[in-house]
Amino acid sequence: MTVASDVRVPPENSDAAPSGPGDAASLESAANAARGTGKRDYVQQMFSDIAPRYDLLNHVLSLNIDKAWRVKALRALGWREAPRGTYLDVCAGTLDVGAMLSRQDGFGGFVVGADFAVPMLQHGAGKASRRVLSPVGADALALPLADASVDGAIVAFGIRNVADLDAGLRELRRVVRPGGRFVILEFSTPRIPLVRWGYHAYFHHVLPLIGRLVSGHRSAYTYLPMSVAQFPTGDDLADRMRRAGFATVTWQPLTLGIAAIHIGQVSA
Ligand SMILES: C[S@@+](CC[C@H](N)C(=O)[O-])C[C@H]1O[C@@H](n2cnc3c(N)ncnc32)[C@H](O)[C@@H]1O
């Protein structure tokens, strides 16, 4: 498997304070990005800024539930059917999913971890050997991969951030081989009113406060709940996947509907 560009990993400057616009401007950019305006640039810059604190915040703010969700998503990928295959972890961030896949008992294949925020990849680079996991600086909308070149693809908490969802889904459909799967793990909105109320209170009030204090970023953790609110969930997302060309699409809610896994299969 060849990919266009392998990321160089220069020395980290992990405690660099994020720079950029003031509070009001940053929050306005986040709100616009969540609605789709200026999203690509905002998302790329924001994740580059918070990369040093991303892993810590991820696990703390999700109360570590995200680990169990990632395990389920990997199972849904069905990699055991082709354990020596090539898999794509797209919007890979700090490479948690790709590294987890490379460590699975019985896995003898190769993982490409693609993300356009190179500092995120740099912070995850030590999680697995380059012999099994290759970080690649690439845009999910223009992957440096041939048609039908991977046995399966997975995205965890990333597709919501892609500026053009339908184009992103089509691009993933393009690179997955016939019979292969594309798995999406993403936040969702719970249906049970009491759960939705608690989730809303936590997501819109507690999370932005802690996120801002720990990451130092003015709007990243305000953007998160806003982007989830704008993102299609459940059957809507499943329909969008079908329209992008996935032949069979199924989905399941996780933890009272806080998150969901969607599985799209390319026709064999
Ligand atoms: C919330 S993080 C998720 C990271 C990782 N998958 C995880 O499970 O922790 C979202 C990632 O998506 C990446 N991303 C968003 N849009 C992208 C695009 N168009 N191309 C590549 N990466 C993208 C961001 O740079 C960021 O690293």
The ligand as a MOL file (V3000), in Angstrom:
LIG
                    3D

  0  0  0     0  0            999 V3000
M  V30 BEGIN CTAB
M  V30 COUNTS 27 29 0 0 0
M  V30 BEGIN ATOM
M  V30 1 C -12.8000 14.9070 17.4820 0
M  V30 2 S -11.3600 14.5240 16.6130 0 CHG=1
M  V30 3 C -11.4150 12.7690 16.5840 0
M  V30 4 C -10.0620 12.1400 16.5940 0
M  V30 5 C -10.0270 10.6210 16.7500 0
M  V30 6 N -10.6770 9.9550 15.6590 0
M  V30 7 C -10.5920 10.1460 18.0550 0
M  V30 8 O -11.3550 9.1840 18.0520 0
M  V30 9 O -10.2480 10.6900 19.0960 0 CHG=-1
M  V30 10 C -11.7850 14.9440 14.9540 0
M  V30 11 C -10.6230 14.9040 13.9920 0
M  V30 12 O -11.1350 15.0260 12.6620 0
M  V30 13 C -10.1800 15.7260 11.9030 0
M  V30 14 N -10.8010 16.2180 10.6760 0
M  V30 15 C -11.8990 16.9860 10.5480 0
M  V30 16 N -12.1600 17.2350 9.2600 0
M  V30 17 C -11.2050 16.5900 8.5420 0
M  V30 18 C -10.9410 16.4500 7.1560 0
M  V30 19 N -11.6980 17.0370 6.2320 0
M  V30 20 N -9.8870 15.7150 6.7760 0
M  V30 21 C -9.0900 15.1120 7.6940 0
M  V30 22 N -9.2870 15.2100 9.0290 0
M  V30 23 C -10.3340 15.9360 9.4450 0
M  V30 24 C -9.7030 16.8120 12.8540 0
M  V30 25 O -8.4760 17.3740 12.4490 0
M  V30 26 C -9.6200 16.0460 14.1790 0
M  V30 27 O -8.3450 15.5220 14.4100 0
M  V30 END ATOM
M  V30 BEGIN BOND
M  V30 1 1 1 2
M  V30 2 1 2 3
M  V30 3 1 2 10
M  V30 4 1 3 4
M  V30 5 1 4 5
M  V30 6 1 5 6
M  V30 7 1 5 7
M  V30 8 2 7 8
M  V30 9 1 7 9
M  V30 10 1 10 11
M  V30 11 1 11 12
M  V30 12 1 11 26
M  V30 13 1 12 13
M  V30 14 1 13 14
M  V30 15 1 13 24
M  V30 16 1 14 15
M  V30 17 1 14 23
M  V30 18 2 15 16
M  V30 19 1 16 17
M  V30 20 1 17 18
M  V30 21 2 17 23
M  V30 22 1 18 19
M  V30 23 2 18 20
M  V30 24 1 20 21
M  V30 25 2 21 22
M  V30 26 1 22 23
M  V30 27 1 24 25
M  V30 28 1 24 26
M  V30 29 1 26 27
M  V30 END BOND
M  V30 END CTAB
M  END
